[in-house]
Amino acid sequence: MRQYAGFSSAAESNRRYHYLLAQGQTGLSVAFDLPTQIGYDADHDFAEGEVGKVGVSISSLADMETLLINGLPLDKVSISMTINALVRHSAGHGHRRGQKAGRAGQPIARHRAE
């Protein structure tokens, strides 16, 4: 089972993920803040007051690297996120597609199609 977690910054969330894994958690479900979920960078006017509140704020590839690299065993942990970034990020760091468990989806796009 995956633990839903993510808040504040990528660095803070990464520390939380390390803690959860040290406690025996085997899967993570990344919680993104609202601006990230709808495609706004943290410095956009529409993001004001919402950055990092209900999940982790991600505005760049560097943020994703801080969130998911920094010692996380991506080949051993199942990671789920409701944004299309996991496969692209992992491939850029030498992880083959078959080495990862988890899912990536974009619920906003799914809901619009329904």
Contacts in CASP RR format, 6 or more apart in sequence:
PFRMAT RR
TARGET T0000
AUTHOR 0000-0000-0000
METHOD contacts of the structure
MODEL  1
MRQYAGFSSAAESNRRYHYLLAQGQTGLSVAFDLPTQIGYDADHDFAEGE
VGKVGVSISSLADMETLLINGLPLDKVSISMTINALVRHSAGHGHRRGQK
AGRAGQPIARHRAE
1 26 0 8 1.000
1 27 0 8 1.000
2 25 0 8 1.000
2 27 0 8 1.000
2 28 0 8 1.000
2 29 0 8 1.000
2 78 0 8 1.000
2 79 0 8 1.000
2 80 0 8 1.000
2 102 0 8 1.000
3 20 0 8 1.000
3 25 0 8 1.000
3 27 0 8 1.000
3 28 0 8 1.000
3 29 0 8 1.000
4 29 0 8 1.000
4 31 0 8 1.000
5 13 0 8 1.000
5 16 0 8 1.000
5 17 0 8 1.000
5 20 0 8 1.000
5 28 0 8 1.000
5 29 0 8 1.000
5 30 0 8 1.000
5 31 0 8 1.000
6 12 0 8 1.000
6 13 0 8 1.000
6 16 0 8 1.000
6 30 0 8 1.000
6 31 0 8 1.000
6 32 0 8 1.000
6 55 0 8 1.000
6 56 0 8 1.000
7 13 0 8 1.000
7 16 0 8 1.000
7 31 0 8 1.000
7 52 0 8 1.000
7 54 0 8 1.000
7 55 0 8 1.000
7 56 0 8 1.000
8 52 0 8 1.000
8 55 0 8 1.000
8 56 0 8 1.000
8 57 0 8 1.000
9 52 0 8 1.000
9 56 0 8 1.000
9 57 0 8 1.000
9 63 0 8 1.000
9 66 0 8 1.000
10 56 0 8 1.000
10 57 0 8 1.000
10 58 0 8 1.000
10 63 0 8 1.000
10 64 0 8 1.000
10 66 0 8 1.000
10 67 0 8 1.000
11 66 0 8 1.000
11 70 0 8 1.000
12 56 0 8 1.000
13 30 0 8 1.000
13 55 0 8 1.000
13 56 0 8 1.000
13 67 0 8 1.000
14 66 0 8 1.000
14 67 0 8 1.000
14 68 0 8 1.000
14 70 0 8 1.000
14 72 0 8 1.000
17 28 0 8 1.000
17 67 0 8 1.000
17 72 0 8 1.000
18 71 0 8 1.000
18 72 0 8 1.000
20 28 0 8 1.000
21 28 0 8 1.000
21 72 0 8 1.000
21 73 0 8 1.000
21 77 0 8 1.000
26 77 0 8 1.000
26 78 0 8 1.000
27 77 0 8 1.000
27 78 0 8 1.000
27 79 0 8 1.000
27 80 0 8 1.000
28 77 0 8 1.000
28 78 0 8 1.000
28 79 0 8 1.000
28 80 0 8 1.000
29 79 0 8 1.000
29 80 0 8 1.000
29 81 0 8 1.000
30 56 0 8 1.000
30 67 0 8 1.000
30 79 0 8 1.000
30 80 0 8 1.000
30 81 0 8 1.000
30 82 0 8 1.000
30 83 0 8 1.000
31 54 0 8 1.000
31 55 0 8 1.000
31 56 0 8 1.000
32 55 0 8 1.000
32 56 0 8 1.000
32 57 0 8 1.000
32 58 0 8 1.000
32 81 0 8 1.000
32 82 0 8 1.000
32 83 0 8 1.000
33 50 0 8 1.000
33 51 0 8 1.000
33 52 0 8 1.000
33 53 0 8 1.000
33 54 0 8 1.000
33 55 0 8 1.000
33 56 0 8 1.000
33 57 0 8 1.000
34 47 0 8 1.000
34 50 0 8 1.000
34 53 0 8 1.000
34 54 0 8 1.000
35 41 0 8 1.000
35 42 0 8 1.000
35 44 0 8 1.000
35 46 0 8 1.000
35 47 0 8 1.000
35 50 0 8 1.000
35 51 0 8 1.000
35 57 0 8 1.000
36 55 0 8 1.000
36 56 0 8 1.000
36 57 0 8 1.000
36 58 0 8 1.000
36 59 0 8 1.000
36 83 0 8 1.000
37 82 0 8 1.000
37 83 0 8 1.000
37 108 0 8 1.000
38 108 0 8 1.000
40 46 0 8 1.000
40 47 0 8 1.000
41 47 0 8 1.000
41 59 0 8 1.000
41 60 0 8 1.000
42 51 0 8 1.000
42 52 0 8 1.000
42 57 0 8 1.000
42 59 0 8 1.000
43 59 0 8 1.000
51 57 0 8 1.000
56 67 0 8 1.000
57 63 0 8 1.000
58 64 0 8 1.000
58 67 0 8 1.000
58 83 0 8 1.000
58 85 0 8 1.000
61 89 0 8 1.000
64 85 0 8 1.000
64 89 0 8 1.000
65 89 0 8 1.000
65 93 0 8 1.000
68 74 0 8 1.000
68 79 0 8 1.000
68 86 0 8 1.000
68 89 0 8 1.000
68 90 0 8 1.000
69 93 0 8 1.000
74 90 0 8 1.000
74 93 0 8 1.000
74 95 0 8 1.000
74 99 0 8 1.000
74 100 0 8 1.000
75 95 0 8 1.000
75 99 0 8 1.000
75 100 0 8 1.000
77 101 0 8 1.000
78 101 0 8 1.000
78 102 0 8 1.000
79 86 0 8 1.000
79 100 0 8 1.000
79 101 0 8 1.000
79 102 0 8 1.000
80 102 0 8 1.000
80 103 0 8 1.000
80 104 0 8 1.000
81 103 0 8 1.000
81 104 0 8 1.000
81 105 0 8 1.000
82 104 0 8 1.000
82 105 0 8 1.000
82 106 0 8 1.000
82 107 0 8 1.000
83 104 0 8 1.000
83 105 0 8 1.000
83 106 0 8 1.000
84 104 0 8 1.000
84 105 0 8 1.000
84 106 0 8 1.000
85 104 0 8 1.000
86 100 0 8 1.000
86 102 0 8 1.000
86 104 0 8 1.000
87 97 0 8 1.000
87 100 0 8 1.000
87 104 0 8 1.000
90 97 0 8 1.000
90 99 0 8 1.000
90 100 0 8 1.000
91 97 0 8 1.000
END
